[in-house]
């Protein structure tokens, strides 16, 4: 079904976002492969999405990148796996140096097609903050002169684009062009590109093109042979790339993130081959990299691919940097899961000139979410901000009026369309964890329409706690488009009733729980100071459940928590 949908999206369990197309400044953009309904196939192209998350990793909405031609805009897809089932080294998204435009790089091919080997086989997508999208720029994927796998592209915010693939170096082109110029000689298969922000100083100045080259000394600056020069125009013709500041060890840099703190430049490197994040800081004169610190976490950093960072304020005497990363989990042939990660790096501001003054968040403080089944988080950046009208097309925010609410014993879902083309039906899917979805019903579409149509579906058997819903819109030819996901909290705090009373001589607490469903949990008693005093595991039946927690308790106020997979309720009790 083609056509724009309504523009108000309510995300239950939290925030309400007023604008359908526009990104919210400060949020994250995760470039995702796959719609979750089918496994990523070998040697065939798959649909791709931009998922918007809050800085605390809460999903706001998903935007589908159009996979069919639309006016001057070309189709855009990614390669799920190669012929041996391995994930493909491609799909690094980038921000322009002014933060206004998000750039992605993919295939000029429909979903389910083979990798094109034509002179226009690759396509660059540029996205503005208002959700407008431009995919009019093509590059060659000819077997001899083409770029191979589309690894990354970066837009300078005006007209110029630099792109790199798995072969034939870095190419320069302009927005809407169909030809390009190779500007590199030594960088044949770089991993990713970036243009330094204007706030970065010294060797790592603005208007320099940085290349994570995936090997020894893998950060290159391609604007001048002088390591200390800055404000030099970005290269548009063949150039010799200089090693402006060699790394001090053999690493495989997949992407870098550069931030500035009080005039000092900090560089985070996603070292994918070693499942490591490396943090470098400039030497005090700004001329080169100082001692690095390597942070290895086999669980969280396995096959780390993309990284971005921003200064996140202060905490006491520390300056904070929020670091975000995406991982594959493995190379695609194992059981690893793709993740989006967040941690906070804290620097003792007064003594930032020494590496030993900086502390790094331990693995215990890493926040992560797992990509939905049959999808892959390729990369992460911040959303574009402060830009409009990069193209005539607008990224479809699928079913932006899609919402749900609890109504008695049911959940009612509502959505609307403004136009439809070949719309056969909507498949309604539900999940208890937001990952594995099961079809719970179908709603017939209206075929072809140019007027507003409202739809509704009633889930008469929602699960206790959080219920996640999305829709698959299916055309008459069988082609489907997945919507974003909405969540409805069906009961818990408002439906779970807990009554407390002290046992004689303060020997424990008697608890009665009226539960709307069968559920397991843990009851913990804390003193008012937060010290745990007692705990037991419980399995609640639907209806009234009574049990005692024996514990020798001193007179005072206590907090009783009932923790379950669906939520937590708390209640105080005073013992005399």
N, C-alpha and C positions, 0 to 999 in steps of 0.2 A: 504494500500500500504506500503510495507516495502522497505527500501533502503535509502541511503544517498542522500542528496540534495546539491545543489551548495552552495558556501561558502561566498558570498558577499551580505550584507544586507544594503540597503540604507534607513534610516529613514528620510523621508521628513519632513520639518518644523524644521530642526535642525541638529542633529549630524549625522556623517557618521561613521559607525563602520566597521573596516576592517576584523576582525576575526570572523568567523561564530561560532566556537565552544567555544572559550575561553571567560571567563568572564573578564570584565574590573575592575581592582583593585579599591576598594573604592566604587563600586556600591553596591546596595542592592539586596538580593535574597528573594523574597516573595514566600512562599509555598502556592499554590492555589489549591483548590478542584473544579472540574467541568470545562467543556469546553465551557459552556455558551449556548449550543444548546438545552439542556434539563435540567429540574429542577433536583436538587439533590434528588434522590429517597429515600424512607424509606427502611431501612434494606438491601440496595444493595450497592455494591462498585462502585466508580466513578473514572474517570481518574484524575490524579494529574499533576501539572506543577510547574516548577520553573520560575517565571517571574523576569527578571532583570530590575531594575530601577536605574536611576541616583540618587545621593543624593538629588536632587531637585524634585524627584518623577516623572520623565519622563520615560515612558516605553521604554526599549531598544529592548528586544526580549523575547519570551517565549520559554521554552524548555519543551517538553512533556516527562514525565517519562514513559518508555516503559511498557505497560500493557500486554505484551505477553512474553513468555520465549524466550530468545535469547542466544543460547549456554549455558554457565554456569550461565549466569544472569537469574534471575527469574522474573516473572511478578510482577508488583507493582501497587497497587491501594489504595484508602482511602474509608472510610465509609461516605456516604453523610449525612444521618440522621438515627436516631434510629427508632424503630417501632411506636413512638409517634410523629414523625416529628421533634424532637429536634436534634440540632447539637450535635455531639459526641465530648467528651473531649479527643482529640487526635491531632496529627499533629504538634508538636512543633519541628521546625528545629533547629539545633545547629551547631556551628563552633568548630573545634578542637582548643585547646589552642594556637596553633601557627598560627591559621587563614588560614591554608592551605586546609582544607577539610570541606565540608558541609555534614551533616548527616541528613537523614530523615528516618522515621519509618512507615511502612504500612503493607498491607495485601498481601500475596502470592495468589492472586486471580485475575481473569479476570474482566473487566468492566461489571457491571450488575450482578455479582455473590453474593451469600450469604457469610456472614462472615465465613471463614474456621475455623474448630475446630480441626485441626490436629496438630501433633507435629512440623510441619514446616509451620504453618499457617501464621506466621508473618515474615516479611523480612526487613532487614536493607539496606538502600541505601546510599552509600558514593560517593560523587561527588568531583572531582578535578578541579583545576582552568582551565585546558584545555578542560573541558567538558566531560572527560572520567568518566564512571559510573560503579560502582560495586554493584550488588544486589545478591551476592552469600551467604550472611549470613542469616540464619534463626533462629527463636526462636519459642517456643511452644505456641500454643493457644488451647491446650487441656483444656476441661472444668474444670478439677481438678487442674492441675499444670500449666496451661498456663497463659499468662500475660494479657489477656483481650484486651481492646482497646490499640493500640500502641501509647503511649503518646509522648515519646521522646527517642532518642538514641544519644550518643556522642562518637566520635572516637578520639583517642589520637594522631593520625597522624602517627603511626607506625603499630600496629597490634591489639591493644586492643579496645574493645567496651563495653560500659555500656548502658543498656536500662531499661526503666521502662514502665509499663502499668497500667491498672486500678486495678490490683490485683497481688498477689504473689511477691511483692517486686521488688528490683533492681537486675538485672541479669548481670553477667559478661560473655563475650564471646570474640572470636577473629575473625578477618576478614576471611570470608569463612567457618566458623564453622557451625555445625548444632546442637550443644548442648551448654548448658550454665550452670553457677553456680549462685545460689542465694546468694548474699553477704549481704543482709539486713535482719533484723528481725523485726524492728519496722516500717520501711517505706514500707507500703503495697500498697499504691495507690498514689504515688507522682505525681505531675503535670509535672515537667520537671527537666532535669539534665544539669549541666555545669561543665567544668573544668576551674579553674582560670587561667588567663594569667600569664606569668612569671613576668610581671611588677607590679602585685599586691603584696603588702607587708603585714607584720604583720600576724594577725590571718587569713586573707584572702590571703594566700600565694599560690604560684604555686603548681601543683601536688596535688591538693585537689579536691575531687568530691563534688560539691554543689547540693543540692536537694531542689527545691521549693516544699514544701510538702502540700500547700493548707490549712494550718490551723495555730493555735497559734504556735509561735516559729518555723516558717516553713523554716528556712534556716539551713541546716545541713552540717557539714563537716565530711567526713568519712575517714580520713586518720590517726587520732591519737586521743587518749583520752586527750592529752594535748592541751589546746586551743591555745597556743602560738607557737606550733611547726610548722615548715614549711619545705618544700623540703622532705616530707615523701612520699614514693611510694604510688600510687593509689591502692585501695583495689582490690584484685583478689579472695579473699576467704571470708567466712562469717565474718562479722565485726559488732561491736556495733557502730552505728552512734552517735556522740556527738552533742549536741546543742552548737555550738561554740560561738554564740552571739545571744541570744534570741531577737526577736522583742518585741517592747514595747506595742503592742496592738493586738487585735484579727483581723487577716487579712486572706485573701485567696490568697497566693502568687502563681501565675500561672507560672511566669518566672522572673528571675532577670537579670539585666545588671550591670556589675561592671567596673568602670573606675578609673584611678589614676590621680590626679592633684597635682603636686608639692609634691609628697610623701603622699598626703591624698587620702584615698579611698572613693569613692562615690558609693552608691548602689541604683539603681532604681528598684522598684518592681511593676510588673503588678498585681494589686489586683482586680481580675476579679469579685468577688462577690460583691464588693462595688463600681465598676466602678471608680476606683481610681488609680492614680500613686502615689506611696510613694517614697520619696527620703530620704535615710539615709546617714550619714557620720560617719566615724570611730572617736572614741574619740581620743584625741591628742596623747595618748600613743600607739594607734593602737591595743588596746586589745579588743575592743568591739564596738558596735554600739552606736552612739550618738543620740541626739534627732532627730526624724524624722519629715518631713513635708509632709502632705497629700494634693494632688491636685485632686479635684473632678470636673469633667465636664460631666454632664449627657448627653450632646449631643455627644461629641467626644469620651468619654472614656467608653461608655456603652458596657459592656461585653468585656473589654480589655483582651486580651489573651497572647500576645507576646510582648517582648520589647528588644531592643538592643540600644547601645549608643557608641559614640566615641568622644574623645576630638577634637574640631573643630577649634583650633587656638585661637586667642585673638581678642578682640575689646576694644581698649583703655586700661584701667587697668583691664578689665575683661577677665577671661578665659572662653571659650565657650564649652559647651557640646551639641552635636547634638543627640537628642533622637528620636528613631523611634518606632512605635508600630502598632499592628494590632488589630482590634476589630471585633466582630461579629455583633454588633448592637442590637441583642437580642438572645434568645436561639434557634431561628429557627422557632418558631411558630407565630411570629409577623411580623410586616412590617419593622423592622429595616434593615439597610444596612451595610454590611461589609466594613471597611475602612482601608487604610494605612495612618498613621499620622506621621507628623514631627513637632517638636518644638525645640527651642534652649534655653538651660538653661545657664544663665550667672552668674559667680561667681566673686566677688571682690577679685582678687588674693591676695592682700596684707593682707586681713583679713579673709582668708579662714578658720581659726580655729574656727570661731563662725558661727553657723547656720544662725543667723540673717543677716549675710553679703551677703547671696546668694539670688538672685532674680530668679523667675521662669516666663517663658513666659506665658502670659495670653491666654485664649482661643481664643481671637481675632487674635493672631499671630500663631495659629496652622494651618499648611498646611495639607490638606488631599485630597485623591482621593478615589473614591468609586469603589468597586469590580464590574466587569461587571455582568449583570443580570444572574442569575442561577449559580453564582460561589461564593466561600467563601475564603477570605484571612485567612489562618490558622496561619501563623507565618511569622516573618521577621528576617533576620540576614544580616550580610555583606557577599558578595560573597567570595568564596575561592580564595586564591591568592598564586602564587608561587609553584604550585604542578602539576604533570603530571602523566599520566599512572596509575591511580588507578585500572583500569580494561580494558579489551579488547574492551568493548562496548563504544560507544560515544553517548551522549544524542542527539536525533534527533532535530535539530533546523529546525522546519518545514518550508519549502519553504524559505530558507535563501536568495535566489535571488529574492524573491517576492518584487516588487517595482511598483510604479506608477508615472505618470507625467501628467501634464496638456498639452493638445494639441488642440489648438483652443477652440471649444465649448465642447470638450470631455475630458475624463480622460482615458489614456491607461494604463492598468495593464499588467505586464510581470512577468513570473516566469519560472522556469526550474526544471527538475528532471534529475538525473543521472541514476536511475534505477526505475523500477515499477514492482509491483506484484499485479495482480487482480484489477487494477485501472480502475473503471468504468467511473467516471467523477469528475469534480470539480464544486462545487456549489459556486458561487461568491456572497458575501454578502456585503452590504453597510450600514453605520450608519452616522447620522449627529452629534452624541454626543459621539461615541465610546463605547456605552453601548448596545442599542437596535439595532440589525442588521436585515435587510430584504434582502431576496434573490433577485438579479437583473438579474440573468442569470446562465447558465450552460455551461461548456466546456468539451467536451468528452475526456476521458483519453485514453491511449494507451494499456490498459490491462497489458501485461507483456513486459518488455524491459530492456536491460542492456546497453543502450546507452543514451547519452544526448538528451533530448527532450525539446524544448522551447514552451511555451504557451503564448497566448496573449488574452486579452479581452478588448473591448472598452465600457466604460460607456458613453452613449450618452446623459444622462440627469443628470449630477452631481448636487449636491446641492450647493448653494452659500455658500462660506466659506470653512470650513474644512470638508472633506469627509474621513471617516474611512472605510477601506476595510479589510476583511479576507476571507479565502477560507476554505471550508469543502471538503476534499478529500474523496470520497465515493467509497468503494469496491463493487464488484459485489454481495457480500452477505449482503450489506447494512451497514456494519460497516464504521464509518466515523472518520476522524482525522482533527481537527481544526488547522489552521495555526496561526502564529502570526498576529498582526494587523499593517497595514501601513496607513499613513495619507497623503492625498494630499490636498493642499490648493488651492481651485478653486476660484480664484478671491478674491477680497476685495480691498486691498490697491492699486493694480495695475489696477483694473477695476472700482473702485469707484472714481468719480471725484467730488471735492468740490471747488466751487468758492465763494469768499467772497468780499463784498464791503460795505463801511460804509454808514449808513443812514445819512441824513442831520443833522447838529448840533450835531453829535456824539450821536444820540438818539438810536443807536442800530446797528445791523449788518444785511445786506441782504445776504442770503445764497442760492446758487443753487447747488443741488446735482444731478449728473447723476448716477443713481443706476442700476446695472445689474439685480436686483431682488427686489421683494417685501420684505421689512424688517422693523422691528420697532427698534427704538433707542432713544438716548438722546443726545441733543446738549448742550454742556457746554462751556461757555466763561470764561477763566481764565486771570487774570492779569499776567504780566511777573514774578511777585513775587509768583505766585501760588494761589492767592486768587480768589475764585469763584465770578464772577460778574453777571452771568445770566445763566439760563438753561431752556430748554423746551423739552417735549417729542414729538417725530415725528414718523409718519408712512410713509415710503417711498414707492412709487409705482415704478415699473420698468420704467426707462427712466428719464426724467428731473423732478425735484421737486424744487419749489421755495417757500421760506418763510422768514419772518423777525423775529429777536429776539430783542424786544424792551428792551433797557437798557440805563441808563444815564451813559455814559462812559467818563472818563477824557482822554485827549490826552495821548498817549503812545502805547506800543506794547502789544497785547493780543494774546492768543492762543485759538483757537477754536477746540474742540474735538467732533467728532461724534462717540459715543459708541454704539455698537450693540452686539448681542450675537455671531456674527461671527468675531468680531474684532473691532479695533479702528483706525481711521485716524485723523491726526492733521494738522492744518495749522495756520500760524501766519498772523496777520493783524495789520497794523500800523495806528493809528488814530491821526490826527493832530488838 
